Amino acid sequence: MSDLQVSLLIIGAVVVGGVTAFNWFQQWRLRRRLENAFGEKHEDVLLREEAPAAAPARVEPQLDAGRVEPTFEPAASAAPSGDQDLAASLPPVPTFDPEIDYIVALDAAEPISAAGLAELHTKAAACGRRFRVVGYSFAAREWEEAARLSGGRYAHLKLALQLVNRTGPVDLGALTSFCAAAQECAERFSARASCADIEAALARARDLDAFCAEVDVAIGVNIVSSTGKLAGTRIRALAEAAGFKLEPQGVFHYQDENRETLFTLDNHEPAPFLPEQIKHLSTTGVTLLLDVPRVGDGYTALDRMITVGADLARGLGGTLVDDNKVPLSDASVRAIRQQLKAIYERMAARGLPPGSARALRLFS
């Protein structure tokens, strides 16, 4: 071997050795930086030998660029031990309806007292919609109302805001405020608030409101005077004898055995039948009204309303007429029954049977 070849071999060995040493130095420096950043040395998962899986340990809050992200586990006082993903395993709230409610879940590591929810109740009420707050009782194994003064303590809460009523659908501001109130409560008690998708809820509210507007029908018949005015005292006497009850708002209600209103009797003129004023009141007519979505057996209620209306008309010396002031005939009643049938079929197909709990909430 010539001197040139030997020299080239030596030079090559030096170059390879230098590159190897440089790479090792770079890897060493990188490991040191990682250890300084995370506080411990991490093994290479590709070189780790398989070992039996250990039970998951509690993860404490870690600082990452100034942000704290805690992972919670249920407190022993809040739930039985050994449950995995306890919040997800709890039963749904029986009276919460995902179709007509915006639902928020609030889960805490430690139970929250009902008194501590006072601010949440106040802010939820400011949204201007019917709302409820319930907490899960492990003693009773059921959800219960978490009222301000209930005295309960709950690690798992559910909140619901009704999306639609007769005033219209909920708006973006109300949903946003409701979710923000839940999140603020969660921050105060180191809990986690899970808000449903607001845009999806708004779309659902608009669709449901449009449907409700189409079936929100009241069927009315009128009693008009044949000679002039109908005296308020005479109207009250005959109405109460027929089974009506005068409510403080100035409207007579005819109720079934469950105290559910079947139809009402109201002044045909703007002035209500206020109890303290009715003795001085007279009117040209009265209206009997059947609120279709709120009455389960509308056919029976309709027949009863027409029978009672005919009796009242005779007692008052008036005439039973439709909205066009035409005397009510058998043909008119058949047409009303057909209209009633069409509405009932549409509501049943939508899963909102008239008179049901869902219908009573929506048409309020």
C-alpha positions in Angstrom: 0.0 0.0 0.0 1.4 3.4 -1.0 1.9 6.3 1.3 -0.9 8.2 -0.5 -3.4 5.4 0.1 -2.5 5.2 3.8 -2.9 9.0 4.1 -6.3 8.9 2.5 -7.4 6.1 4.9 -6.3 8.1 7.9 -8.0 11.3 6.7 -11.2 9.3 6.0 -11.2 7.8 9.5 -10.7 11.2 11.1 -13.6 12.7 9.1 -15.9 9.9 10.0 -14.9 10.1 13.7 -15.4 13.8 13.7 -18.9 13.6 12.2 -19.9 10.9 14.7 -18.6 12.9 17.6 -20.4 16.0 16.4 -23.7 14.1 16.1 -23.3 12.6 19.6 -22.6 16.1 21.0 -25.7 17.5 19.3 -27.9 14.6 20.7 -26.4 15.1 24.1 -27.1 18.9 24.0 -30.7 18.2 22.8 -31.4 15.8 25.7 -30.1 18.3 28.2 -32.5 20.9 26.8 -35.4 18.6 27.0 -34.6 17.6 30.5 -34.3 21.2 31.6 -37.6 22.0 29.9 -39.7 19.1 31.4 -37.9 18.4 34.6 -37.2 14.7 33.9 -35.6 12.3 31.5 -38.1 10.7 29.1 -37.5 7.2 27.8 -37.7 6.3 24.2 -41.0 4.5 23.8 -39.7 2.5 20.8 -37.0 0.9 23.0 -39.2 0.3 26.0 -39.9 -3.2 27.0 -43.5 -4.3 27.4 -44.8 -4.2 31.0 -48.1 -4.9 32.7 -50.4 -1.9 32.5 -50.7 0.1 35.7 -53.8 1.8 37.0 -54.0 5.4 35.8 -52.7 7.8 38.3 -54.2 11.1 39.2 -52.8 13.9 37.0 -52.0 17.1 38.8 -52.1 20.5 37.2 -49.0 21.2 35.0 -47.7 24.6 34.0 -47.3 25.1 30.3 -46.3 28.5 29.1 -48.2 30.1 32.0 -51.4 28.2 31.6 -52.8 25.7 34.1 -54.9 22.8 32.7 -56.1 20.5 35.6 -57.5 17.1 35.0 -60.1 16.2 37.6 -61.1 13.0 39.2 -64.3 12.6 41.2 -63.9 13.3 44.9 -64.6 10.3 47.2 -67.4 12.3 48.9 -69.1 13.0 45.6 -69.3 9.6 44.1 -68.6 5.9 44.7 -64.9 5.0 44.1 -63.8 3.0 41.1 -66.1 4.6 38.6 -64.5 5.5 35.3 -65.8 8.6 33.4 -68.5 8.9 36.0 -70.2 12.0 34.6 -70.8 10.2 31.3 -72.3 7.2 33.1 -75.0 9.2 35.0 -78.6 8.8 33.7 -80.1 11.6 31.7 -82.3 14.1 33.5 -85.9 12.7 32.9 -87.5 16.1 32.5 -84.8 17.7 30.3 -85.6 17.5 26.6 -82.8 17.8 24.1 -85.3 18.8 21.4 -86.5 21.9 23.2 -83.8 22.6 25.8 -80.3 24.0 25.6 -78.4 21.7 28.0 -75.1 22.4 29.9 -73.2 19.9 32.1 -71.1 21.1 35.0 -68.8 18.6 36.7 -66.6 19.4 39.7 -63.9 17.6 41.6 -65.6 18.5 44.9 -69.3 18.9 45.6 -70.8 22.4 45.2 -73.3 23.6 47.7 -76.7 24.8 46.4 -76.1 28.1 48.2 -73.0 28.5 46.1 -75.1 28.4 43.0 -77.0 31.6 43.8 -75.1 33.8 41.3 -75.6 31.1 38.6 -79.4 31.2 39.2 -79.4 35.0 39.1 -77.5 35.2 35.8 -79.5 32.4 34.2 -82.8 34.2 35.2 -81.4 37.3 33.4 -81.5 35.4 30.1 -85.3 35.9 30.2 -86.2 32.2 29.5 -87.5 29.3 31.5 -84.5 27.5 33.0 -83.7 24.8 35.5 -80.7 23.6 37.5 -80.6 20.1 38.8 -77.9 18.1 40.7 -77.3 14.4 41.0 -77.8 12.9 44.4 -75.8 9.7 44.9 -77.8 9.0 48.1 -81.1 9.0 46.2 -79.6 7.9 42.9 -81.5 10.5 41.0 -81.4 14.1 39.8 -83.0 16.7 42.0 -83.7 20.4 41.8 -80.7 22.3 42.9 -82.6 25.4 44.2 -80.7 28.1 46.0 -82.0 27.1 49.4 -82.3 23.3 48.8 -79.3 22.6 51.1 -77.9 20.0 48.7 -74.3 19.5 47.6 -73.6 18.3 44.1 -70.5 17.4 42.1 -72.5 16.9 38.9 -75.0 19.5 37.7 -77.1 19.9 34.6 -78.6 23.2 33.4 -81.4 23.6 30.8 -82.7 26.7 29.0 -85.9 26.4 27.1 -85.4 27.2 23.4 -88.9 28.1 22.3 -92.2 29.4 23.7 -95.0 31.6 22.4 -92.8 34.7 22.5 -90.6 33.1 19.8 -87.2 31.3 19.7 -84.3 32.0 22.0 -81.7 34.4 20.6 -77.9 34.3 20.4 -77.5 36.7 23.3 -79.5 34.6 25.7 -77.7 31.4 24.8 -74.3 33.0 25.0 -75.1 34.5 28.4 -76.4 31.2 29.7 -73.3 29.4 28.7 -71.1 32.1 30.0 -72.8 31.9 33.4 -72.2 28.2 33.6 -68.5 28.7 32.6 -68.0 31.4 35.2 -69.5 29.1 37.9 -67.2 26.3 36.8 -64.2 28.6 37.1 -65.2 29.6 40.6 -65.4 26.0 41.8 -62.5 24.5 39.7 -65.1 22.6 37.7 -65.6 21.9 34.0 -68.6 23.3 32.0 -69.6 21.5 28.8 -71.9 23.7 26.7 -73.8 22.4 23.7 -73.2 23.8 20.3 -74.9 27.3 20.2 -75.3 27.6 16.4 -76.9 24.1 16.3 -79.2 25.1 19.1 -80.2 28.3 17.4 -81.0 26.5 14.2 -83.1 23.9 16.1 -85.0 26.7 17.9 -85.8 28.5 14.6 -87.1 25.3 13.0 -89.2 24.4 16.0 -90.6 27.9 16.3 -91.7 27.9 12.7 -93.5 24.6 13.2 -95.2 25.8 16.4 -96.4 29.0 14.6 -98.1 26.8 12.0 -100.1 24.7 14.5 -100.7 27.4 17.2 -104.4 27.7 16.6 -107.3 28.6 18.8 -110.8 27.6 18.0 -113.4 30.2 19.1 -117.2 30.6 19.1 -119.0 33.7 20.3 -122.2 34.6 22.1 -123.5 38.0 20.9 -126.4 39.9 22.3 -129.6 40.0 20.4 -131.0 43.1 22.2 -128.0 45.2 23.3 -125.7 44.6 26.2 -124.9 41.5 28.3 -124.6 42.3 32.1 -121.3 41.2 33.8 -123.1 40.0 36.9 -125.4 37.8 34.7 -122.4 36.4 32.8 -120.6 35.5 36.0 -123.6 33.8 37.5 -124.3 31.6 34.5 -120.6 30.9 33.8 -120.0 29.7 37.4 -123.2 27.6 37.3 -121.9 25.9 34.2 -118.6 25.0 35.8 -116.3 27.9 34.9 -113.9 29.5 37.4 -113.0 33.2 37.2 -109.2 33.6 37.4 -107.5 36.8 38.7 -106.4 37.7 35.1 -110.1 38.3 34.3 -110.8 35.1 32.2 -113.2 32.2 33.1 -111.6 28.8 32.8 -113.4 25.5 32.3 -111.3 22.7 33.7 -111.3 18.9 33.6 -111.0 16.6 36.6 -107.2 17.1 36.6 -107.7 20.9 36.8 -106.4 21.3 33.2 -108.1 24.0 31.2 -110.2 22.7 28.4 -111.5 26.1 27.1 -112.0 29.7 28.4 -114.7 32.3 28.4 -113.5 35.9 27.8 -115.0 39.3 27.1 -115.5 40.0 23.4 -114.4 43.5 24.1 -111.0 44.6 25.4 -111.9 44.9 29.1 -111.2 41.7 31.1 -113.7 40.3 33.6 -111.8 41.4 36.7 -113.5 40.1 39.8 -113.6 43.6 41.4 -115.0 45.3 38.3 -117.4 42.7 36.7 -120.4 43.9 38.6 -120.2 47.2 36.8 -119.4 45.8 33.4 -121.5 45.2 30.4 -120.6 43.9 26.9 -121.9 43.2 23.5 -120.6 39.6 23.6 -118.3 36.9 25.0 -116.0 34.4 23.4 -115.4 30.8 24.2 -111.9 29.7 23.2 -110.2 26.3 22.8 -106.4 26.5 22.8 -105.8 23.5 20.4 -102.1 22.6 21.2 -102.7 22.6 24.9 -105.7 20.3 25.0 -105.2 16.5 24.7 -108.7 15.4 23.7 -109.7 18.3 21.6 -112.7 16.5 20.0 -114.4 16.0 23.4 -113.4 19.5 24.6 -114.9 21.0 21.4 -118.2 19.2 21.8 -118.4 20.3 25.4 -117.5 23.9 24.6 -120.3 24.1 22.0 -122.8 22.5 24.4 -121.9 24.9 27.2 -121.9 27.8 24.7 -125.4 27.0 23.6 -126.7 26.8 27.2 -125.0 30.2 28.0 -126.5 31.8 24.8 -130.0 30.7 25.9 -129.5 32.0 29.4 -128.1 35.3 28.3 -130.6 35.8 25.5 -127.9 35.8 22.9 -126.9 33.9 19.8 -124.0 31.4 19.3 -122.1 32.4 16.2 -118.7 31.8 14.5 -116.0 34.4 14.0 -117.9 35.8 11.0 -121.0 36.4 13.1 -122.8 33.6 11.3 -125.0 31.4 13.6 -123.1 28.1 14.3 -124.5 25.2 12.3 -123.7 21.5 12.1 -121.7 22.1 8.9 -119.6 24.7 10.8 -118.9 22.2 13.5 -117.8 19.5 11.0 -115.4 22.0 9.4 -113.9 22.9 12.8 -113.5 19.2 13.6 -111.6 18.7 10.3 -109.3 21.6 11.1 -108.7 20.1 14.5 -107.9 16.7 13.1 -105.3 18.1 10.7 -103.5 20.0 13.4 -103.5 17.0 15.8 -102.0 14.7 13.1 -99.2 17.2 12.3 -98.3 17.6 16.0 -98.3 13.9 16.6 -96.1 13.3 13.6 -93.6 15.8 15.1 -93.6 14.1 18.5 -95.6 16.9 20.2 -99.0 15.4 21.0 -101.4 18.2 22.0 -101.8 18.5 25.8 -98.5 16.6 26.4 -95.9 18.0 28.8 -93.8 19.0 25.7 -96.7 20.9 24.2 -97.6 22.6 27.4 -94.1 23.9 27.7 -93.8 25.1 24.1 -97.2 26.7 24.0 -96.9 28.8 27.1 
